Amino acid sequence: MLDAVRRAKTIELLQALADTEPSPPLTSSLSVEGLDADCENEVSGATSFSPSPRSDEDVPGPSSAVPDSTGASACEEQVPEARFPASIVTFVESYKRFLEGGCPSAKRRENVGSAVNRVSCFLQRMASGCNQLGTWLFLDDVGRIQSCAHELMSQGRTVTTACTHLKNVYQFLEYFTETPPPSCRLSRAQQIGVLRALKNCIRQLRKDVVLHQITVKDAKVSRIISAQTLTKCRDLARSRIPQLLDMMEDDKSPELRHRFYGYFSALIASVYGHRIGVLIGMAVSEVEAAKARHQSESLGFVVNVREHKTNGAFGMAQIYLNHEEFSWAERWLNMRAALSLPEGRFLHTTSNSPGKILLKYLRVVWEEMGLPGLPSFTDIRTSVATHVKNFHSAEVRRRLANFMCHDTSTADRFYAMHLTAEQARTIRVLFEQSTSNAEAQAGEP
């Protein structure tokens, strides 16, 4: 018994010395035996990652959908499942808690879950066919890392999705390098080599990412909704909403309620171009707070929505409603209270994917109004932003873009790189004018 204790203590000291990466490297039969024993102990509690269900942030439009495989399930279909030791599973869980932070919102948890699923998929791919997984030595495989982007895109992912996967993995490996787990046997040089290989993969995708983004922008522009259609949408929604509220006094069916959601969403989206997340995130308490802040001489109400995609950059998203429009919101709140719906979202649904419900009924009411096409909220947003750009001055456009929580810098970059035929014709005229004027000036005495 005493010999066993001494042996265990000796192995522990040898491992502590090995972790300092002495030169030349330390080798010992005792340390190798200890390592094997550690791995066997970890494998006895081995488990595989169980990716949490994926949650979509944006619902793809009818003509822009590309199979979105942000979860890990598609990856696991291609790669044999590795049984990871408990130490790796625990480390990944600690990374997940680190990303979530102290007071994570539901959306934050969803986004973190997607990012950790991508990391898990990467680890499964790297560990396939390897032994002694608890040592993390399976990460030291530059060739397999370099093939990641190709494998991701061969599974139907776009280049931008593949790049997002690799960036999520790179963030994890930065965390791993700064705080390596105790069982890690990768040297500092090996860790840096893994980071460098992954960073190089991301760098090589940049050109393809830009070209893909331009293609996506071109597809969005081709689906621009005319200003006349957006105006007609607003007018028809305003006339239809009070009629639906009258019907809802007697008919409490979810179908009718969801049609009200569709018309209300169509009205707000066609005016402000807000993302679907603003409508999903609008809370009952925020509508009630707008009423409490209202001044008697004011012409309307401002609803401040906290939960939305770009609240970190723009703060709260705002929705201005005139007195008539706000009276519709108040009527719905009274009906909502009578239905005993849980507190929370203003447009409450029992679905775990409220965005899909709003998109479905946006398209239902769009057809009812006899409007062309079946747009998504993104199509409406792109259309509103485009009309704002083409109609207003730069200063007015900036103010409107801030109100709709829209960053114009990225959009302008794509507009500059990809012009319409009419815009390109204007550029050509300017080029021809510059050479024609130069010739005229040269001919002058």
Secondary structure, DSSP 8 states (H G I E B T S, - for coil): -HHHHHHHHHHHHHHHHHTT--SS----HHHHHHHHHHHHHHHHT-B---------SS---TTT------SSHHHHHHS----B-HHHHHHHHHHHHHHH-SS--HHHHHHHHHHHHHHHHHHHHHHTT-S-GGG-GGG--HHHHHTHHHHHHHTT--HHHHHHHHHHHHHHHHHHHHS--TT----HHHHHHHHHHHHHHHHHTHHHHHHHHHHHHHHHHHT---HHHHHHHHHHHHHHHHHHHHHHTT---HHHHHHHHHHHHHHHHHHH---HHHHHH-BHHHHHHHHHH--TT-SEEEEEE--STTHHHH-SEEEEEEHHHHHHHHHHHHHHHHTT--SSBSS--SSS-HHHHHHHHHHHHHHHTT-SS---HHHHHHHHHHHHHHHS-HHHHHHHHHHTT--HHHHHHHHHHS--HHHHHHHHHHHHHHHHHHHHHHH--
